[in-house]
Structure formats: structure tokens, C-alpha cells
């Protein structure tokens, strides 16, 4: 129950349904999710440990709102992580990760409401292609927190933004599938450098 509750709230934060600064009212959430406050409080503690919410004494939990400097630091961490993961992915050529990347690109090209989710899915699959669970957890943290919020805001403001990422994503996928580590790393770095940075 705690894990299920945690994942529901984590996904709402990921998608921007619960944007930074939102106060999470336990009574309302417990009623909405059909659970008692005990598992909800434990889920809040787990989310706080991940840095997704802040627990305020006598006031409950609030979705974390990061400063511009913190957001830039997360973006820099992504720039360090994803190109290196693409290089490892091109060496490993994990079929499941390649399929997940291709599916995300197909969703991006189709457009619709899943643009941000498909973009995030592509990048998480890219990191997953490296075959390192530590990198997977790091990428999840980045995309849930600052990076995900910045990109979500940019894409909801521009309906064509997610579609425009499909082509560079396809080029990265092709490089990984072809087993070209240098090209995969370079294309991923160029793609991230062209992505939104916190203003």
C-alpha cells in the first residue's frame, strides 16, 4: 500500500499534475486514494527522502520547488549522465532498451497528451540501455525533479516541442543500435545542449 501510494504521487509529480509548491493535504489525499493516513504518511516520508516533497512541521508536505541554481545543477548532472550512458548503451545494445526507445519515439511522432511522458520514457530507456541500475536510479531522480519540471513546462507551452524531439531521438537510437559509442555519445550531448535550461 505504501509503495503503491508513493508511486501514484511520484507519477503525479513527474507529469506536472502536482507542480512545485503544491501543498499535499493528507485528509484529502487519503480520501481520494481510499487509504488511511498511516500509509500516506509513510509514502510522504519516502518522497521526502527522494527530495520530491518537503515535510513542514505542523503544516504537512509540499511538492519541492527548487531554485534556479539547483535546477541548473540537475541539468548539468543530466549532461554528465546521459551521453555516457548512450556510449555504454551502444556497447551493450540491449534489445529491451532499444525497443523501449523506439516505442517512445513512435508515441512522440503520434503527438497528443503523452508528449512529455514519451520524451521522459525515451531518456530513461536511453540510460537503461547502459545496463547499470545505479544510473537508472539517478536518471529517475533527475527526471522527476528539476529537469522533468523544466521540460514539462516547455512542452506544455509548445504542443509541437515533443514531436520535434523525435528526429534527434531517432538518430541517437540508430547510433546505439548500430553499436557506435562515439556517435551515440556525441548526439546525446548535442541534444541535451539544445534542450531547455532553467531561466
C-alpha positions, 0 to 999 in steps of 0.5 A: 500500500505504501509503495503503491501510494508513493508511486501514484504521487511520484507519477503525479509529480513527474507529469506536472499534475502536482507542480512545485509548491503544491501543498499535499493535504493528507485528509484529502489525499487519503480520501481520494486514494481510499487509504488511511493516513498511516500509509500516506504518511509513510509514502510522504516520508519516502518522497521526502527522502527522494527530495520530491516533497518537503515535510513542514512541521505542523503544516504537512508536505509540499511538492519541492520547488527548487531554485534556479541554481539547483535546477541548473545543477540537475541539468548539468548532472543530466549532461554528465549522465546521459551521453555516457550512458548512450556510449555504454548503451551502444556497447551493450545494445540491449534489445529491451532498451532499444525497443523501449526507445523506439516505442517512445519515439513512435508515441512522440511522432503520434503527438497528443497528451503523452508528449512529455511522458514519451520524451521522459520514457525515451531518456530513461530507456536511453540510460537503461540501455547502459545496463547499470541500475545505479544510473537508472536510479539517478536518471529517475531522480533527475527526471522527476525533479528539476529537469522533468519540471523544466521540460514539462513546462516547455512542452506544455507551452509548445504542443509541437516541442515533443514531436520535434524531439523525435528526429534527434531521438531517432538518430541517437537510437540508430547510433546505439543500435548500430553499436557506435559509442562515439556517435551515440555519445556525441548526439546525446550531448548535442541534444541535451545542449539544445534542450531547455535550461532553467531561466 
